[in-house]
Amino acid sequence: MVLQLANAFRKKVILASTSEVYGKSTDTPFKEDADIVLGSTRFSRWSYACSKMIDEFLALAYFNEFNLQVVICRFFNTIGPRQTGEFGMVVPRFIRKALRDETIEIFGTGNQTRCFCHVADIVTGLTRIMDCPGAVGEVVNLGNTESISIKALAEKIIELTGSNSDLRLLPYEQVYGRPFDDMLERRPALAKAERLIGYKASRSLEQTLGEIIAYEKGLR
């Protein structure tokens, strides 16, 4: 519906996609034109990646068929103050546990790595890409390349908060009640974003965590 209306009124569309579409490929950092490796349909988590891939296919079809101005942005783990944590976001969940000196529960082994980007850096990238003619018809990663394991993330949060929390590893099957297929590494290649809009994340993970911790302390 959005693409139909945008095409009818000839309006540019910025499609919000996700790093999930790369699936469990081990060819990192993930480049926009790299092959995609998804798990079995037995694992429902891949349905989200599939739905976003269909969005991308439709958007690019409108670009190719109708010359509709479309830009696809694949976001990697975005964090910042006021994030709810209701949908499994680890950073607000870990920080709130740490501030209460409660046990921080880590799903899986904790060795899976992620790259976390401050929401303000993502917004800066979006505002630039909206006005970039060279980005039309392209898929562009936006995120941060600073990688950290989930276990190390929890340890960093405990250090920054001065918390007395301990860590507990929970098997995926215990958490979800069924087998779970995860991505071991999720790191973006940002060369295209840098070439198109001069994009580069300006905030380190530690700076971003400090800002979120300060915000969460203000709520207590």
Secondary structure, 3 states (H helix, E strand, C coil): CHHHHHHHCCCCEEEEEEHHHHECCCCCCECCCCCCECCCCCCCCHHHHHHHHHHHHHHHHHHHHHCCCEEEEEECCEECCCCCCCCCCHHHHHHHHHHCCCCEEEECCCCCEEECEEHHHHHHHHHHHHCCHHHCCCEEEECCCCEEEHHHHHHHHHHHHCCCCCEEEECHHHHHCCCCCCCCEECECCHHHHHHHCCCCCCCHHHHHHHHHHHHHHCC
